[in-house]
Amino acid sequence: MEDTQPPEHRGRLRLVVPSRSDILLRNFTELVGGPLGSRSAPGIVSPGVFTVERVLILLTVLAALAGILLKGFCRANGWESPTQFYATCYSDFPELFRNRGLADGNLPILGTGSQFEYPVLTGLIAGITAWLVPGSGAPDARILAYFDINAALLAAAAVVTVLATARMSARRPWDAAMVALAPGIILAGTINWDLWAVALLAVGMYFFSRERLVLAGIFIGLATAAKLYPLLILGAILLLALRTGRFQPFLKTAGAAAASWAVINVPFAIANFPGWAYFFQFSADRGAGYSSPWFAYNLVLGRLRGQELSGAAVDLLSLGLFVLGCALIALVALTAPRRPRLAQLAFLVVAAFILTNKVYSPQFVVWLIPLLALARPRWRDFLVWQGIEGLHWAAVWMYLGQVTSAGSSQHNLDMPYYVLAVAAHMLAVTYLMARVTWDIYDPTYDPIRRHHLDDPHGGPFNGAPDRFRLNLRRRTIAALQQKAASDA
């Protein structure tokens, strides 16, 4: 296709157009006149008012409004169980505002006896936004205002995420439309504050792609102070450092991340260590959470009257399988014929964490959406995955309405169907991991490298030569030859 040959023109590059390069979108556009014409030159010829970024911002705002409309029943009638589950408008904001001292003006973690089950930066966001709500106590009007303030700020975080994703690749900004229109973000973006961590990580990865390593580390550290999963990105960077022999980018980024995380956390740890440590203690002590594979396994064993997994067994299996998954990802990174891209490894590591973790909350889907848009921007796989996640999202609320509130049976979902929804979500994520791994071993299937790019998100690793690669086939042949010689 024409846009696989990017001619330079006055310092500009031709943009990759999804209606040309993506099979699903190319066929879909036949309904509105077909793909963009072959004589057009997006990225070279000015689009006028409707630049890519402006269109992406508009799409993100429309998606955010759709997400708030989905909460319309609760906004009008309040967040009460079980109706908030059956109306699929549940959010942690009203619950935490009422029951964690936020309505009384207490700042999480610092308050005496404060028990807030989230990291420090998330606690700061929760407390500061509560201060913005006029009045006192927890009447319905204040709860609604608290939700609306946080929803508006999360919409801004989504815009930042989309823009950072779009700017990581000079030729493929339209891939960020996956993030802007993601059904997972529309459905689950306002359940909790996870989009803050997603936005901070996206900005950190953007700075890394521009080789501004200290800034990249600072934002990755801030993201980790809001949610722990961004720390996993450093593992992907370490694997690329091993593959290329360039360790300075990893050391700079990790050092800056550690410093920024410490700047946020150390003052709280000094001021109120029990309150600061509660998040870590809570995470370690909690059992298998809803929608985790371990919770689903125990449900099945309970129905069959078998031996359920204890909390200690879940901890051991969860950690052990995640370590095994990381070892396999490292093997892929070090044995692939060509160095993997940073986004591919980041997606694999975070997906492995999600699949093996003892907790899977519905909003965790937003962690993977920007990473998949960078790792494998194929709309067919993306939409199928998002459709399955949507079914799982609905199944969670119908099941919770039954087990937590003894709601009306006509609205409930029985255990086997809920377990099937969990299994479908896990199989969909596993399939995406398999496709990304396939792209790593055969770059001709990689949507990014098919367009004559190496690793536009990889910063200092972009275009870097390999310094270390494990060749298991050669070692196996050598071992067999040595054994045959010794036998002779």
Residue, then its C-alpha position, 0 to 999 in steps of 0.5 A: m500500500e502507498d502509506t507503507q512507503p513514507p516519503e519525507h516532505r519538508g520534514r514531515l512524514r506521511l501518516v498511516v491511515p487506518s482506513r487503508s492499513d487495517i482490514l476491518l476498518r477498510n471494509f467498514t468504510e465502504l459504508v461511507g464512501g470507502p478508504l481515504g483516497s490513494r492520492s491524499a497525503p495525510g501528515i504532509v497536506s494540512p488537514g485544516v481545523f480537524t487535526v488528528e489530535r483535535v479529532l481524538i480529543l473530541l472522540t475522548v470527550l464524547a466517550a467520557l460523556a457516554g460513560i457518565l450517561l451510563k451512570g444516569f440511574c445512580r446519579a438520579n436515584g443514588w448509589e444504593s444496593p442492589t439497584q446500583f448493581y442491576a443498573t450497572c452504575y456502581s462506582d467506588f467513589p460514593e462508597l469511599f466518600r461515605n465510609r472512609g472519612l472523606a465526607d468529613g474532610n479527612l485526608p486519607i492516610l494522614g488521619t488518625g486511624s485512617q485505613f485507606e486501601y489505595p496507594v498514597l497518590t490515589g489517597l491524595i486525589a481522593g482527599i483533595t477532590a473531597w475538599l472541593v465538594p461544598g457542604s458537610g456530611a454525606p447527603d446525596a447531593r454531596i455524593l453526586a458532586y463528589f462523583d461528578i468532580n472525579a468523573a470530570l477529572l478522569a475525563a481529563a486524564a483520559v484526554v492526556t492518555v490519548l494525546a500521549t499515546a498519539r504522540m509516541s509514534a509520529r506516523r501512527p497517531w490514529d492508533a490512539a483512537m482505540v483508547a479514545l473510543a474504548p468500550g472498556i474505558i466508557l464502561a469502567g473508567t469511573i469505577n475508581w481512580d485507575l485512569w490517573a495511573v494510566a495517564l501518568l504512565a502514558v506520559g512517562m512512556y511518551f517521554f521515554s520514547r523521546e529519550r527524556l529518561v529522567l522525566a520518563g522515570i519521574f512520571i513512571g514513579l508517580a504512576t506507581a505511587a497511584k497504582l503499583y502496576p506501572l512498576l512492571i514497565l521497568g521490567a520490560i525496559l530491563l529486558l531491552a537493556l539486556r538485549t541491546g547491552r544499553f543499561q544506562p537508559f534503564l538505570k536513569t529511568a529506574g532511578a528517577a522513578a524510585a526518587s519520585w515515588a519516594v518523594i510522594n511516599v516517604p513524608f506519609a510514611i514518616a507522618n503516619f506509618p501505620g496508615w501508610a503501610y495499611f495499603f501494603q498490609f491490606s493487599a498482602d492479607r486479602g483473599a481471592g477477589y471477585s473475577s480472579p481465576w482463584f475466586a472462580y476456581n473456588l466457586v466451582l470447587g464449592r459447588l462441587r463440594g471439593q477442597e477450595l484453595s486457602g488464602a496462603a495457597v492463593d498467594l503462593l500460586s498467584l506469585g509463582l505463576f506470575v514469576l513463571g510468566c515473567a520468566l517466559i516473557a524474558l525467554v521470548a525477549l531474549t530468543a526472538p530473532r529480532r529485538p521486541r518492541l517496548a510496548q509489546l513487552a510491556f503489554l505481555v508483562v501487565a497482561a500476565f500480572i492481570l491473569t495471575n493476580k489474586v484480584y481482578s477488578p472490572q476497571f483493571v481493563v483500562w490498564l491494558i487498553p493503551l498498551l494494546a494500542l501501542a503493541r498491536p493496533r488491530w481493530r478486529d482483535f481489539l473490538v472482539w476483546q472489548g466485547i468480551e470484557g463488556l460481557h464480563w463487566a455486566a456479569v460481575w454486577m448481576y452476580l454481585g447483586q445476588v451475593t451481596s444484596a440478595g436481590s431479585s432473582q430475575h436480575n441475578l446471574d447464576m454462578p456457572y454463567y459468571v464463571l464462564a464470563v471470567a473464563a472468557h475474559m481470561l481466554a481473550v487476554t491470553y489470545l492477545m498475548a499469543r498474538v503479540t508473541w507471534d508478532i515478536y517472532d514474526p515481525t511481518y505480522d507486526p502492524i508497526r514494523r510492517h510500516h518500516l518502523d523499528d520501535p517508535h515507542g522504544g526511545p534509546f532502544n529504537g534502532a539499537p543493534d542486538r548485543f545479546r541473544l539466546n539461540l536455543r536451537r544452536r545450543t540444542i544442536a551443539a549439545l546433541q553433537q557433543k553427546a554423539a561424539s562422547d558416545a562414539 
